[in-house]
Amino acid sequence: MYVCTHCGYDSPKWAGKCPACGEWNTFVEQVVRKEPINKQVATAGAEHGKPRPVALSEIEAGEEPRIDLHDDELNRVLGGGLVQGSLVLLGGEPGIGKSTLVLQTVLHIPDKRILYVSGEESARQLKMRADRLSTRSSDCLILCETSLEQIFTHIKNVHPEWVIIDSIQTISTESIESSPGSISQVRECAASILRFAKETHIPVLLVGHINKEGSIAGPKVLEHIVDTVLQFEGDQHYMYRILRSIKNRFGSTAELGIYEMRQDGLRQVSNPSELLLTQDHEGMSGIAIASAVEGIRPFLIETQALVSSAVYGNPQRSATGFDIRRMNMLLAVLEKRVGFKLAQKDVFLNIAGGLRVNDPAIDLAVISAILSSNMDVAVDAEVCLSGEIGLSGEIRPVNRIEQRIGEAEKLGFKRFVLPKQNMQGIHMQGMKIEPVPVRKVEEAFRILFG
């Protein structure tokens, strides 16, 4: 049969366009073998040892025991550590540092018996990478194998406390007659590994490939099977790598881990604000500092804008690290509510450091940077901004305002422009930073540009 690689829809014949998801050229051929089905007559009573329906009030729930990975960034993104019996999927582009992150974490856990199954690299290549990453010796067991049955045999022999499979697309099982990496192989192998993890309470980490659309390769059911999906992303031209949690059954999906890629591996960035700010923009127009929050972590980022006259007929709109549709909405608010004519101007926006930010509280910094470039007037380098812009030009309140202000004060900013409604209930005693409450966009521009 033919199966769509995008949504998993199957068809007896090949089609150019998938009727389920509408994607083009996604059907691949698969060999299907019919297995004899042993039909058993279901009985009314539950058999001995089989699960029975239990009242919700009778179920006892407690804190999940977690394994400390000795990596603050990874622990926080996972929700406090690795839960026993969990299945974690780590995805990322080729060469971004997935194997480096996993091997580096393994080398920092000397007291655990870990089995590292590699289907892509030889034992010598892993040894060379381990020597480059760390000088300490580790009792991690390396296995170069792609057969799922052989992997389970070795697991029974060595009794590991943590299993890592790099990568799930290279593993195949003998029960299916298709090549490794096909949809049926990935689906069947992941289901078998999940069953093993839940029965033995041994955590398993799978490394997954990314397709050209940026999503994890293989069937979408792979992401439904696992407990946690981590995305390791970053630009090849930047040294920063960002670890996001897309799905997490044992923690928040809003957390963010930041690493710096170096010659000797990945370094944890405990204070990203200092790295994301360039201190030499005194007197330059088109730059504004925003206070953003990802999860429970506040950090300051630099928003850069360039506004110039459109050379060609249609003005260009470009945004890096920021939603282009939201930028168009903010430009419409500027034109309608404030009276700035930007319809015939090219507008380019960039979040410095290669970061992608989804926090709506940076709206105020974005439009301030755009107007600063348009008027060629610099925003005061000692001012930090935070506020969400509404369609009527009002500045809406944002969450965790005290943490945002505290981060700006720690880095030496003198004034903090914030929504007026956020002034209720915040404690400014002992702080050396001056809060500047504003209600509408016009007020903020009067304070910034006079």
C-alpha positions as CSV (number, residue, x, y, z in Angstrom):
1,M,0.0,0.0,0.0
2,Y,1.0,3.7,-0.2
3,V,1.2,5.8,3.0
4,C,1.4,9.6,3.4
5,T,4.6,10.6,5.3
6,H,2.9,13.7,6.5
7,C,-0.2,12.4,8.1
8,G,-0.1,8.6,7.9
9,Y,-3.1,8.2,5.5
10,D,-2.9,5.0,3.6
11,S,-4.2,4.2,0.1
12,P,-4.1,1.1,-2.2
13,K,-2.8,3.2,-5.0
14,W,-0.3,6.1,-5.4
15,A,-1.7,9.7,-5.5
16,G,0.0,13.0,-6.1
17,K,-2.0,14.8,-3.5
18,C,-2.9,13.4,-0.2
19,P,-6.7,13.5,0.2
20,A,-6.4,13.8,4.0
21,C,-3.9,16.6,4.6
22,G,-3.6,18.1,1.1
23,E,0.2,17.8,0.9
24,W,1.8,17.0,-2.5
25,N,4.2,14.1,-3.3
26,T,4.2,12.6,0.2
27,F,3.0,9.0,-0.7
28,V,5.6,6.3,-0.3
29,E,5.2,2.6,-1.0
30,Q,5.2,0.0,1.8
31,V,5.1,-3.8,1.8
32,V,2.3,-5.1,4.0
33,R,2.2,-8.7,5.2
34,K,-1.0,-10.1,6.5
35,E,-0.5,-11.9,9.8
36,P,-2.9,-14.7,10.9
37,I,-5.2,-13.3,13.6
38,N,-6.0,-15.6,16.6
39,K,-9.5,-14.7,17.5
40,Q,-10.5,-15.3,21.1
41,V,-13.9,-15.1,22.6
42,A,-14.1,-12.3,25.1
43,T,-15.4,-13.2,28.5
44,A,-17.6,-11.0,30.7
45,G,-15.3,-11.2,33.8
46,A,-11.9,-9.8,34.0
47,E,-9.1,-12.3,33.9
48,H,-6.6,-12.7,36.8
49,G,-3.8,-10.1,36.5
50,K,-5.6,-8.0,33.8
51,P,-6.3,-4.3,34.5
52,R,-9.8,-3.6,35.8
53,P,-11.7,-0.3,36.0
54,V,-10.8,1.6,39.1
55,A,-12.5,4.7,40.7
56,L,-10.5,7.9,40.3
57,S,-10.8,8.5,44.1
58,E,-9.0,5.1,44.8
59,I,-5.9,5.9,42.7
60,E,-2.9,7.2,44.7
61,A,-0.8,9.8,43.1
62,G,2.5,11.2,44.3
63,E,5.6,13.0,43.0
64,E,7.2,11.2,40.1
65,P,10.8,10.1,41.0
66,R,13.2,11.9,38.8
67,I,16.8,11.4,37.7
68,D,19.1,14.4,38.1
69,L,21.0,14.9,34.8
70,H,23.5,17.3,36.3
71,D,22.5,19.9,33.6
72,D,20.4,22.8,34.9
73,E,19.1,23.8,31.5
74,L,18.0,20.2,30.5
75,N,16.6,19.5,34.0
76,R,14.4,22.6,33.8
77,V,13.1,22.0,30.3
78,L,12.2,18.4,31.3
79,G,10.4,19.7,34.4
80,G,12.9,19.0,37.1
81,G,14.8,15.9,35.8
82,L,14.2,12.7,33.8
83,V,11.1,10.7,35.0
84,Q,11.7,7.0,35.4
85,G,9.9,5.0,32.8
86,S,9.5,8.0,30.5
87,L,10.1,8.0,26.7
88,V,11.7,11.3,25.5
89,L,12.1,12.3,21.9
90,L,14.9,14.8,21.0
91,G,14.6,16.3,17.5
92,G,16.8,18.8,15.6
93,E,18.4,19.6,12.3
94,P,21.5,17.8,11.1
95,G,24.7,19.1,12.7
96,I,22.9,21.2,15.3
97,G,24.4,19.3,18.3
98,K,21.9,16.6,19.3
99,S,24.4,13.8,19.7
100,T,26.8,16.2,21.4
101,L,24.2,17.3,24.0
102,V,23.2,13.7,24.8
103,L,26.8,12.4,25.0
104,Q,27.9,15.4,27.1
105,T,25.0,14.7,29.5
106,V,26.0,11.0,29.7
107,L,29.6,11.9,30.6
108,H,28.4,14.0,33.5
109,I,26.4,11.2,35.2
110,P,29.2,8.8,36.4
111,D,27.0,7.0,39.0
112,K,24.4,5.6,36.5
113,R,24.7,2.6,34.3
114,I,23.8,4.0,30.8
115,L,23.5,2.1,27.5
116,Y,24.1,4.3,24.5
117,V,22.9,2.6,21.3
118,S,24.3,4.2,18.2
119,G,22.9,3.4,14.7
120,E,24.8,6.1,12.9
121,E,28.3,6.3,14.3
122,S,31.0,3.8,15.1
123,A,32.4,3.2,18.6
124,R,35.6,4.9,17.6
125,Q,33.8,8.0,16.4
126,L,31.9,8.2,19.7
127,K,35.1,7.8,21.7
128,M,36.8,10.6,19.8
129,R,33.9,12.9,20.5
130,A,33.8,11.9,24.2
131,D,37.5,12.7,24.5
132,R,36.9,16.1,23.0
133,L,34.0,16.9,25.3
134,S,35.3,15.7,28.7
135,T,38.4,14.5,30.4
136,R,36.6,12.4,33.0
137,S,36.1,8.7,32.4
138,S,32.6,7.3,32.2
139,D,31.2,3.8,32.6
140,C,28.7,4.4,29.8
141,L,28.2,1.3,27.6
142,I,28.4,1.8,23.8
143,L,26.5,-0.4,21.5
144,C,26.5,-0.1,17.7
145,E,23.4,-1.9,16.6
146,T,20.3,-1.3,14.4
147,S,18.2,-4.4,15.1
148,L,15.6,-3.8,17.8
149,E,15.6,-7.5,18.8
150,Q,19.4,-7.5,19.4
151,I,19.1,-4.2,21.3
152,F,16.5,-5.8,23.7
153,T,18.8,-8.8,24.1
154,H,21.7,-6.6,25.2
155,I,19.5,-4.6,27.5
156,K,18.5,-7.8,29.3
157,N,22.2,-8.8,29.7
158,V,23.5,-5.5,31.0
159,H,20.5,-4.1,33.0
160,P,21.0,-0.4,32.3
161,E,19.4,2.4,34.3
162,W,19.0,4.7,31.2
163,V,18.9,3.8,27.5
164,I,19.7,6.2,24.7
165,I,18.9,5.4,21.0
166,D,20.6,7.6,18.4
167,S,18.6,7.6,16.2
168,I,15.1,6.0,16.0
169,Q,15.1,6.3,12.2
170,T,18.0,3.8,11.9
171,I,16.4,1.1,14.1
172,S,14.5,-1.7,12.4
173,T,12.5,-4.8,13.6
174,E,12.4,-8.1,11.9
175,S,8.6,-8.4,12.2
176,I,8.1,-5.8,9.4
177,E,9.4,-6.2,5.9
178,S,10.3,-2.6,5.1
179,S,13.5,-0.6,5.2
180,P,14.7,1.2,8.3
181,G,13.3,4.8,8.6
182,S,10.0,3.9,6.9
183,I,6.8,4.9,8.6
184,S,5.8,1.4,9.6
185,Q,9.3,0.6,11.0
186,V,9.5,3.9,13.0
187,R,6.0,3.4,14.4
188,E,6.5,-0.3,15.4
189,C,9.9,0.3,16.9
190,A,8.7,3.3,18.9
191,A,5.7,1.3,20.2
192,S,7.9,-1.6,21.3
193,I,10.3,0.8,23.1
194,L,7.4,2.5,24.8
195,R,6.1,-0.9,26.0
196,F,9.6,-1.7,27.3
197,A,10.0,1.6,29.1
198,K,6.6,1.4,30.9
199,E,7.1,-2.3,32.0
200,T,10.6,-1.9,33.3
201,H,10.5,1.8,34.5
202,I,13.7,2.4,32.6
203,P,13.8,5.9,30.9
204,V,14.6,5.9,27.2
205,L,15.7,8.9,25.1
206,L,15.2,8.7,21.4
207,V,17.1,11.0,19.0
208,G,15.0,11.9,15.9
209,H,15.7,13.5,12.5
210,I,14.0,16.6,11.1
211,N,12.5,16.7,7.6
212,K,12.8,19.7,5.3
213,E,9.6,21.3,6.7
214,G,11.2,21.5,10.2
215,S,9.0,18.8,11.9
216,I,10.3,15.5,13.3
217,A,10.6,12.9,10.5
218,G,8.4,9.9,10.5
219,P,4.7,9.5,11.3
220,K,3.0,12.0,13.5
221,V,2.0,9.1,15.7
222,L,5.6,9.1,16.9
223,E,5.1,12.4,18.8
224,H,1.8,11.0,20.3
225,I,3.5,7.9,21.6
226,V,6.3,9.6,23.5
227,D,5.9,11.4,26.9
228,T,8.1,14.4,26.0
229,V,9.2,16.0,22.8
230,L,12.2,18.3,22.9
231,Q,13.3,20.5,20.0
232,F,16.9,21.5,19.7
233,E,17.2,24.5,17.4
234,G,19.5,27.3,16.5
235,D,21.1,28.9,13.5
236,Q,24.3,27.4,12.1
237,H,25.8,30.9,11.9
238,Y,25.1,31.7,15.6
239,M,26.8,30.1,18.5
240,Y,23.6,29.8,20.6
241,R,21.4,26.7,20.7
242,I,17.9,26.7,22.2
243,L,16.2,23.7,23.7
244,R,12.4,23.9,23.8
245,S,9.8,21.5,25.1
246,I,7.0,21.0,22.5
247,K,5.2,18.4,24.5
248,N,5.7,17.3,28.2
249,R,3.5,15.1,30.2
250,F,5.6,15.7,33.4
251,G,6.2,19.4,33.2
252,S,5.6,22.8,31.5
253,T,6.0,23.3,27.8
254,A,6.9,27.0,28.3
255,E,10.5,26.4,29.5
256,L,13.5,27.3,27.5
257,G,17.2,26.1,27.8
258,I,20.0,28.1,26.2
259,Y,23.4,26.7,25.3
260,E,26.5,28.1,23.7
261,M,28.3,25.9,21.2
262,R,32.0,25.8,21.8
263,Q,35.0,23.7,20.7
264,D,34.7,21.5,23.9
265,G,31.0,21.0,23.7
266,L,27.9,22.9,24.8
267,R,28.1,25.4,27.6
268,Q,25.0,26.2,29.7
269,V,24.0,29.9,29.5
270,S,22.8,30.7,33.0
271,N,22.3,34.5,32.3
272,P,21.2,34.9,28.7
273,S,20.5,38.6,29.0
274,E,24.2,39.5,29.1
275,L,24.8,37.5,25.9
276,L,21.8,38.8,24.0
277,L,22.6,42.5,24.6
278,T,25.4,44.3,22.7
279,Q,26.5,47.2,24.9
280,D,27.9,49.4,22.1
281,H,24.6,50.7,20.6
282,E,24.8,54.2,22.2
283,G,23.4,56.8,19.9
284,M,22.3,54.3,17.2
285,S,18.7,54.5,16.0
286,G,16.4,51.5,15.4
287,I,17.4,49.6,18.6
288,A,15.2,49.0,21.7
289,I,15.6,46.7,24.6
290,A,12.7,44.5,25.6
291,S,12.1,42.4,28.7
292,A,10.8,39.0,27.7
293,V,9.8,35.9,29.7
294,E,10.0,32.3,28.5
295,G,8.5,29.9,31.1
296,I,9.7,31.2,34.5
297,R,12.8,32.8,33.1
298,P,13.0,36.6,32.3
299,F,15.7,37.9,30.0
300,L,16.4,41.0,28.1
301,I,16.6,41.0,24.3
302,E,17.6,43.5,21.7
303,T,15.1,44.3,19.0
304,Q,16.6,45.9,15.9
305,A,14.6,47.6,13.1
306,L,15.4,49.3,9.8
307,V,12.9,51.5,8.0
308,S,13.9,52.8,4.6
309,S,12.1,54.2,1.5
310,A,10.8,51.4,-0.8
311,V,13.0,51.3,-3.9
312,Y,10.6,49.1,-5.9
313,G,6.8,49.4,-6.1
314,N,5.8,47.1,-3.3
315,P,7.4,47.8,0.1
316,Q,9.1,44.8,1.7
317,R,8.2,43.4,5.2
318,S,10.8,41.1,6.8
319,A,11.1,39.8,10.3
320,T,13.7,37.4,11.8
321,G,12.8,35.8,15.1
322,F,9.4,37.5,15.3
323,D,6.0,36.6,13.8
324,I,5.7,38.5,10.5
325,R,1.9,38.7,10.7
326,R,2.1,40.3,14.2
327,M,4.6,42.8,12.8
328,N,2.1,43.7,10.1
329,M,-0.6,44.2,12.7
330,L,1.7,46.5,14.7
331,L,2.5,48.5,11.6
332,A,-1.3,48.9,10.9
333,V,-1.8,50.1,14.5
334,L,1.0,52.7,14.1
335,E,-0.6,54.0,10.9
336,K,-4.2,54.1,12.1
337,R,-3.9,55.1,15.7
338,V,-0.7,57.1,15.9
339,G,-0.6,58.6,12.4
340,F,2.8,57.4,11.2
341,K,2.7,56.7,7.4
342,L,4.8,53.6,6.8
343,A,2.8,52.2,3.8
344,Q,5.5,53.2,1.3
345,K,8.5,52.1,3.5
346,D,10.5,48.9,3.7
347,V,10.5,47.5,7.2
348,F,13.0,45.0,8.4
349,L,13.0,43.6,12.0
350,N,15.5,41.4,13.7
351,I,15.7,39.8,17.2
352,A,19.4,39.9,18.0
353,G,21.2,36.6,18.8
354,G,19.3,34.3,16.5
355,L,16.5,33.9,19.1
356,R,12.9,33.3,18.3
357,V,10.5,35.0,20.8
358,N,6.7,34.4,21.1
359,D,6.2,36.7,24.1
360,P,3.6,39.4,23.2
361,A,5.2,41.7,25.8
362,I,7.9,42.7,23.3
363,D,5.4,44.5,21.1
364,L,6.2,47.9,22.7
365,A,9.9,47.5,22.0
366,V,9.2,46.4,18.4
367,I,7.2,49.5,17.5
368,S,9.7,51.7,19.4
369,A,12.6,50.3,17.4
370,I,10.6,50.8,14.1
371,L,9.8,54.4,14.9
372,S,13.3,55.1,16.1
373,S,14.7,54.0,12.8
374,N,11.9,55.9,10.9
375,M,12.7,59.1,12.7
376,D,16.4,58.4,13.0
377,V,16.3,59.2,16.7
378,A,18.0,56.8,19.2
379,V,16.1,55.3,22.1
380,D,17.8,56.0,25.4
381,A,20.2,53.1,26.1
382,E,19.2,53.0,29.8
383,V,15.5,52.4,29.0
384,C,13.9,49.0,29.0
385,L,10.4,48.3,27.6
386,S,7.6,45.8,28.2
387,G,4.0,45.9,27.0
388,E,1.5,44.3,24.7
389,I,-0.1,46.5,22.0
390,G,-3.9,46.2,21.4
391,L,-5.6,47.0,18.2
392,S,-6.9,50.3,19.5
393,G,-3.4,51.5,20.4
394,E,-3.7,50.8,24.1
395,I,-0.8,49.1,26.0
396,R,-2.2,46.0,27.7
397,P,-0.8,44.5,31.0
398,V,1.7,41.7,30.9
399,N,2.5,38.8,33.3
400,R,5.5,38.5,35.7
401,I,6.2,42.2,35.7
402,E,8.2,42.2,38.9
403,Q,10.6,39.6,37.5
404,R,11.0,41.6,34.3
405,I,11.8,44.8,36.3
406,G,14.2,42.9,38.5
407,E,16.1,41.5,35.5
408,A,16.4,45.0,34.0
409,E,17.6,46.5,37.3
410,K,20.2,43.7,37.7
411,L,21.7,44.7,34.3
412,G,21.9,48.4,35.2
413,F,18.9,50.0,33.4
414,K,17.6,53.2,35.0
415,R,14.0,53.4,33.6
416,F,11.4,50.8,32.8
417,V,8.4,51.6,30.6
418,L,5.5,49.3,31.5
419,P,1.7,49.3,31.1
420,K,-0.2,51.5,33.6
421,Q,-2.4,48.6,34.8
422,N,0.7,46.6,35.9
423,M,1.4,49.3,38.5
424,Q,-1.3,47.9,40.8
425,G,0.2,45.6,43.4
426,I,3.9,45.7,42.5
427,H,6.5,46.4,45.2
428,M,9.2,48.8,44.1
429,Q,10.8,49.3,47.6
430,G,14.6,49.1,47.5
431,M,14.7,49.1,43.7
432,K,17.0,51.5,41.9
433,I,15.1,51.5,38.7
434,E,12.3,54.1,37.9
435,P,9.0,52.7,36.6
436,V,7.4,54.7,33.8
437,P,3.7,53.7,33.5
438,V,2.0,54.4,30.1
439,R,-1.6,53.8,29.0
440,K,-1.4,54.4,25.2
441,V,1.2,54.2,22.5
442,E,1.3,58.0,22.1
443,E,2.3,58.4,25.8
444,A,5.2,55.9,25.3
445,F,6.4,57.8,22.2
446,R,6.3,61.1,24.0
447,I,8.5,59.7,26.8
448,L,10.9,58.1,24.5
449,F,11.2,60.7,21.7
450,G,10.0,63.9,23.4
